[in-house]
Amino acid sequence: MALAVIIEAPNERPSRGRYEGSLPGSEHVCAFETAAIYWFLYALFETVQEHKGKDLDRHGWCSFVGAELPALAATLVAAQTAIAAQPNAWTVVTDAAGAPGEERDASVQNQELQAVLNQIVPAIHTTEARNTYLSFVNN
């Protein structure tokens, strides 16, 4: 199950149902195509969760707006620094409980993580300029 990142249309808050790949007026940024991407970033997202008071859950919908965006940007820059020190690929532990159909340990690719972050960080600035929402949604 992928987690998509989108810039929502200004002044438009769609229902928080299942995201099917597009929303009118919204812009798709990227997707976490593997659970390993999410789980590597999870520890860093916990910092954002403390400020926001809401989990960035790969099975739900979490939006960032206004003053929340700089904290998210700082978290992702920290992730880029952490990733730079990693080998080309390594293993991360996914769901401790083991989600149905998923391995507990998964390989994550440095290049894949960098590509995702290189798409999200500029999207944060675009979101700020448009005064709208950057959302992580179950896809």
Backbone as JSON, one array per atom type, in Angstrom:
{
  "sequence": "MALAVIIEAPNERPSRGRYEGSLPGSEHVCAFETAAIYWFLYALFETVQEHKGKDLDRHGWCSFVGAELPALAATLVAAQTAIAAQPNAWTVVTDAAGAPGEERDASVQNQELQAVLNQIVPAIHTTEARNTYLSFVNN",
  "N": [[0.85, -1.17, 0.0], [0.74, 2.09, -0.98], [1.89, 5.34, 0.07], [0.81, 8.39, -0.81], [1.93, 11.68, -1.75], [0.58, 14.83, -1.88], [-0.16, 18.11, -3.19], [-2.69, 19.99, -2.15], [-5.55, 21.51, -3.69], [-5.91, 25.04, -3.49], [-8.1, 26.46, -1.06], [-9.82, 24.31, -1.08], [-11.04, 21.54, 0.4], [-11.06, 18.33, 0.11], [-13.1, 15.39, 0.69], [-12.1, 13.06, 3.18], [-11.78, 10.47, 2.19], [-10.78, 7.44, 0.54], [-7.9, 7.97, -1.37], [-7.61, 8.07, -4.78], [-5.54, 8.39, -6.62], [-5.75, 10.86, -7.85], [-7.01, 14.19, -7.34], [-9.44, 16.66, -8.0], [-7.96, 19.65, -9.05], [-5.76, 19.31, -7.44], [-2.27, 18.49, -6.94], [-0.2, 15.85, -7.69], [2.64, 14.82, -5.96], [4.57, 12.79, -5.24], [5.08, 9.29, -4.41], [5.34, 6.95, -1.73], [6.52, 4.14, -2.57], [7.21, 1.75, -1.41], [6.97, -0.03, 1.7], [9.27, 0.14, 3.15], [10.4, 2.68, 2.74], [8.63, 4.41, 4.12], [8.92, 3.34, 6.75], [11.64, 3.76, 7.31], [11.68, 6.54, 7.44], [9.93, 6.93, 9.51], [10.78, 7.27, 12.26], [11.83, 9.84, 12.14], [9.55, 11.23, 11.42], [8.16, 11.09, 13.79], [9.02, 13.24, 15.31], [7.8, 15.39, 14.0], [5.19, 14.63, 14.47], [4.97, 15.08, 17.2], [4.82, 17.86, 17.32], [2.59, 18.34, 15.74], [0.6, 16.73, 16.75], [-0.65, 14.58, 15.63], [-0.57, 11.43, 14.04], [1.48, 10.56, 11.27], [0.25, 8.55, 9.38], [0.46, 5.73, 7.39], [-1.83, 4.57, 6.51], [-3.8, 6.38, 6.52], [-4.73, 9.85, 6.41], [-2.94, 12.77, 6.39], [-2.42, 16.15, 6.83], [-0.46, 19.09, 6.22], [-0.01, 22.52, 6.94], [0.62, 26.05, 6.65], [2.23, 27.21, 9.53], [3.04, 24.67, 10.24], [4.52, 23.62, 8.19], [7.34, 24.44, 8.06], [8.5, 22.88, 10.16], [8.12, 20.32, 9.17], [9.69, 20.5, 6.85], [12.25, 20.86, 8.02], [12.52, 18.39, 9.28], [12.65, 16.69, 7.07], [14.97, 17.57, 5.82], [16.8, 16.8, 7.77], [16.46, 14.07, 7.45], [17.54, 13.74, 4.88], [20.23, 14.21, 5.45], [20.77, 12.07, 7.19], [20.34, 9.92, 5.46], [22.36, 10.28, 3.6], [24.57, 9.27, 4.9], [24.21, 6.58, 4.8], [24.6, 3.23, 3.38], [24.35, 2.04, -0.09], [22.12, 0.39, -0.06], [20.04, -0.93, 2.54], [18.68, -2.7, 5.38], [15.53, -2.25, 6.86], [13.35, -2.34, 9.7], [10.0, -3.06, 9.44], [6.49, -2.7, 10.11], [6.1, -3.62, 13.41], [4.23, -5.41, 14.29], [3.74, -6.74, 12.0], [2.3, -6.29, 9.15], [-0.45, -7.59, 7.24], [0.57, -9.61, 4.56], [3.04, -8.39, 4.24], [6.6, -8.34, 4.58], [8.5, -8.47, 7.6], [11.05, -7.29, 7.78], [12.59, -5.11, 5.47], [14.23, -4.18, 2.46], [15.73, -1.07, 1.8], [16.4, 1.39, -0.6], [18.99, 3.67, -1.03], [19.09, 5.58, -3.12], [16.42, 5.63, -3.95], [15.08, 6.65, -1.69], [16.3, 9.19, -1.52], [15.35, 10.3, -3.91], [12.58, 10.5, -3.39], [12.55, 12.34, -1.23], [13.74, 14.51, -2.49], [11.69, 15.34, -4.07], [9.65, 16.0, -2.29], [10.61, 18.09, -0.57], [10.9, 20.52, -2.22], [8.18, 20.71, -2.82], [7.07, 21.43, -0.41], [7.8, 24.11, -0.2], [6.41, 25.13, -2.39], [3.81, 24.65, -1.53], [3.7, 26.35, 0.69], [3.93, 28.84, -0.63], [1.55, 28.87, -2.08], [-0.27, 28.86, -0.08], [-1.66, 26.61, 0.92], [-2.43, 23.1, 1.44], [-0.16, 20.46, 2.18], [-0.38, 17.14, 1.74], [-0.26, 13.82, 3.04], [-1.34, 10.85, 1.94], [-3.28, 7.83, 2.02], [-2.92, 5.67, -0.59]],
  "CA": [[0.0, 0.0, 0.0], [1.58, 3.28, -1.11], [1.5, 6.6, 0.68], [1.0, 9.45, -1.8], [2.11, 13.04, -1.26], [-0.09, 15.73, -2.82], [-0.43, 19.5, -2.85], [-4.12, 20.13, -2.37], [-6.01, 22.74, -4.33], [-6.22, 26.09, -2.51], [-9.5, 26.67, -0.67], [-10.65, 23.14, -1.36], [-10.72, 20.44, 1.29], [-11.85, 17.17, -0.3], [-13.43, 14.44, 1.75], [-10.93, 12.27, 3.54], [-11.96, 9.08, 1.82], [-9.62, 6.84, -0.11], [-7.31, 8.73, -2.47], [-7.54, 7.15, -5.93], [-4.51, 8.78, -7.57], [-5.87, 12.27, -8.21], [-8.13, 14.97, -6.82], [-9.59, 17.86, -8.83], [-7.22, 20.83, -8.65], [-4.6, 18.96, -6.62], [-1.07, 18.11, -7.68], [0.51, 14.68, -7.14], [4.07, 15.09, -5.82], [5.27, 11.51, -5.32], [4.49, 8.24, -3.56], [6.24, 6.01, -1.07], [6.09, 2.91, -3.24], [7.47, 0.59, -0.58], [6.83, 0.19, 3.14], [10.6, 0.44, 3.69], [10.58, 4.14, 2.72], [7.86, 4.94, 5.24], [9.45, 2.91, 8.04], [12.91, 4.45, 7.56], [11.37, 7.92, 7.8], [8.99, 6.96, 10.63], [11.39, 7.86, 13.46], [11.93, 11.28, 11.91], [8.19, 11.77, 11.43], [7.7, 11.19, 15.17], [9.3, 14.62, 15.73], [6.72, 16.2, 13.44], [3.96, 14.23, 15.15], [4.93, 15.74, 18.51], [4.37, 19.24, 17.1], [1.28, 18.36, 15.09], [-0.37, 16.02, 17.57], [-1.33, 13.59, 14.8], [0.33, 10.51, 13.37], [1.57, 10.5, 9.83], [-0.08, 7.14, 9.27], [0.41, 5.35, 5.97], [-3.16, 4.06, 6.2], [-4.76, 7.47, 6.73], [-4.6, 11.12, 5.69], [-2.37, 13.76, 7.29], [-2.13, 17.37, 6.08], [0.36, 20.12, 6.84], [-0.34, 23.83, 6.39], [1.12, 27.21, 7.39], [3.35, 27.1, 10.46], [3.46, 23.27, 10.34], [5.39, 23.25, 7.07], [8.78, 24.52, 8.35], [8.91, 21.72, 10.96], [8.18, 19.19, 8.24], [10.88, 20.71, 6.01], [13.44, 20.59, 8.83], [12.57, 16.94, 9.47], [13.07, 16.05, 5.82], [16.39, 17.91, 5.62], [17.5, 15.88, 8.68], [16.41, 12.76, 6.8], [18.51, 13.74, 3.79], [21.55, 14.09, 6.07], [20.88, 10.7, 7.68], [20.41, 9.02, 4.31], [23.67, 10.45, 2.96], [25.54, 8.44, 5.62], [23.83, 5.17, 4.65], [25.1, 2.55, 2.18], [23.43, 2.07, -1.23], [20.9, -0.3, 0.35], [20.12, -1.49, 3.88], [17.43, -3.3, 5.83], [14.79, -1.58, 7.93], [12.26, -3.11, 10.29], [8.71, -2.45, 9.15], [5.5, -2.95, 11.18], [6.51, -4.59, 14.43], [3.18, -6.43, 14.35], [3.7, -7.44, 10.73], [1.07, -6.06, 8.4], [-0.76, -8.73, 6.37], [1.16, -9.6, 3.22], [4.32, -7.68, 4.21], [7.71, -8.87, 5.35], [8.82, -7.62, 8.75], [12.22, -6.53, 7.38], [12.56, -4.79, 4.05], [15.4, -3.46, 1.95], [15.46, 0.27, 1.32], [17.44, 1.87, -1.5], [19.38, 5.05, -0.77], [18.7, 6.4, -4.26], [14.95, 5.76, -3.95], [14.75, 7.58, -0.61], [16.73, 10.54, -1.92], [14.43, 10.77, -4.96], [11.32, 10.88, -2.75], [12.77, 13.57, -0.47], [14.03, 15.59, -3.45], [10.41, 15.8, -4.6], [8.81, 16.55, -1.22], [11.12, 19.35, -0.03], [10.43, 21.65, -3.02], [6.72, 20.78, -2.74], [6.75, 22.17, 0.81], [7.91, 25.53, -0.53], [5.27, 25.43, -3.28], [2.63, 24.66, -0.67], [3.75, 27.61, 1.46], [3.66, 29.96, -1.54], [0.14, 28.81, -2.48], [-1.07, 28.92, 1.13], [-2.58, 25.48, 0.88], [-2.08, 21.94, 2.24], [0.61, 19.34, 1.68], [-1.01, 15.99, 2.41], [0.21, 12.45, 2.89], [-2.61, 10.13, 1.89], [-3.3, 6.43, 1.65], [-3.2, 5.57, -2.02]],
  "C": [[0.9, 1.24, 0.0], [1.0, 4.46, -0.34], [1.82, 7.68, -0.34], [1.17, 10.79, -1.11], [1.5, 13.96, -2.31], [-0.12, 17.16, -2.27], [-1.9, 19.7, -3.18], [-4.45, 21.47, -2.99], [-6.31, 23.78, -3.27], [-7.73, 26.2, -2.29], [-10.41, 25.49, -0.95], [-10.2, 22.01, -0.47], [-11.59, 19.25, 0.91], [-12.15, 16.26, 0.89], [-12.21, 13.56, 2.0], [-11.16, 10.78, 3.3], [-10.69, 8.54, 1.19], [-9.18, 7.7, -1.29], [-7.08, 7.76, -3.63], [-6.55, 7.61, -7.0], [-4.61, 10.21, -8.05], [-7.09, 12.88, -7.53], [-8.24, 16.2, -7.69], [-8.81, 19.04, -8.24], [-6.0, 20.56, -7.8], [-3.47, 18.45, -7.5], [-0.38, 16.94, -6.97], [2.0, 15.01, -7.11], [4.88, 13.81, -6.01], [4.53, 10.49, -4.47], [5.61, 7.44, -2.93], [5.82, 4.64, -1.6], [6.33, 1.65, -2.42], [7.29, 0.96, 0.89], [8.17, 0.6, 3.74], [10.86, 1.94, 3.72], [9.89, 4.75, 3.93], [8.53, 4.59, 6.56], [10.82, 3.5, 8.32], [12.64, 5.87, 8.06], [10.51, 8.04, 9.06], [9.56, 7.63, 11.88], [11.52, 9.37, 13.32], [10.55, 11.93, 11.93], [7.64, 11.88, 12.86], [7.93, 12.59, 15.73], [8.2, 15.55, 15.25], [5.41, 15.89, 14.17], [3.83, 14.89, 16.51], [4.4, 17.16, 18.38], [2.94, 19.29, 16.59], [0.2, 17.7, 15.95], [-1.16, 14.99, 16.79], [-0.29, 12.73, 14.11], [0.32, 10.72, 11.87], [1.46, 9.01, 9.5], [-0.22, 6.77, 7.79], [-0.92, 4.74, 5.57], [-4.22, 5.16, 6.3], [-4.46, 8.68, 5.85], [-4.08, 12.14, 6.69], [-1.93, 14.97, 6.47], [-1.31, 18.34, 6.92], [0.05, 21.44, 6.14], [0.34, 24.9, 7.24], [2.33, 26.94, 8.23], [3.82, 25.65, 10.65], [4.49, 22.89, 9.28], [6.88, 23.39, 7.37], [9.29, 23.35, 9.2], [9.03, 20.48, 10.09], [9.42, 19.31, 7.36], [12.15, 20.39, 6.78], [13.62, 19.09, 9.07], [13.1, 16.25, 8.23], [14.52, 16.38, 5.47], [17.25, 17.03, 6.54], [17.54, 14.47, 8.09], [17.43, 12.68, 5.67], [19.93, 13.58, 4.33], [21.77, 12.65, 6.56], [21.05, 9.7, 6.53], [21.78, 9.09, 3.64], [24.73, 9.58, 3.62], [25.27, 6.94, 5.48], [24.49, 4.56, 3.41], [24.06, 2.63, 1.05], [22.09, 1.4, -0.92], [21.12, -0.85, 1.75], [18.74, -1.98, 4.26], [16.82, -2.45, 6.94], [13.71, -2.52, 8.44], [10.98, -2.36, 9.99], [7.78, -2.72, 10.33], [5.99, -4.0, 12.17], [5.5, -5.73, 14.52], [3.13, -7.24, 13.07], [2.38, -7.27, 10.02], [0.81, -7.25, 7.48], [-0.11, -8.56, 5.0], [2.5, -8.88, 3.12], [5.36, -8.41, 5.03], [7.98, -7.93, 6.51], [10.04, -6.75, 8.45], [12.17, -6.3, 5.89], [13.81, -4.01, 3.68], [14.97, -2.09, 1.44], [16.67, 0.73, 0.5], [17.73, 3.34, -1.24], [18.88, 5.98, -1.88], [17.18, 6.64, -4.3], [14.49, 6.74, -2.86], [15.11, 9.01, -0.98], [15.78, 11.12, -2.97], [13.11, 11.24, -4.36], [11.49, 12.22, -2.02], [13.05, 14.76, -1.39], [12.77, 16.1, -4.14], [9.57, 16.49, -3.53], [9.3, 17.91, -0.75], [10.72, 20.55, -0.89], [8.9, 21.82, -2.97], [6.28, 21.53, -1.48], [6.78, 23.67, 0.52], [6.78, 25.98, -1.46], [3.99, 25.55, -2.47], [2.56, 25.94, 0.14], [3.37, 28.79, 0.58], [2.19, 30.01, -1.94], [-0.81, 28.93, -1.29], [-2.14, 27.83, 1.13], [-2.01, 24.33, 1.69], [-1.17, 20.98, 1.48], [0.11, 18.14, 2.45], [-0.34, 14.68, 2.04], [-1.04, 11.59, 2.99], [-2.43, 8.68, 1.48], [-3.72, 6.33, 0.19], [-3.56, 4.14, -2.37]]
}
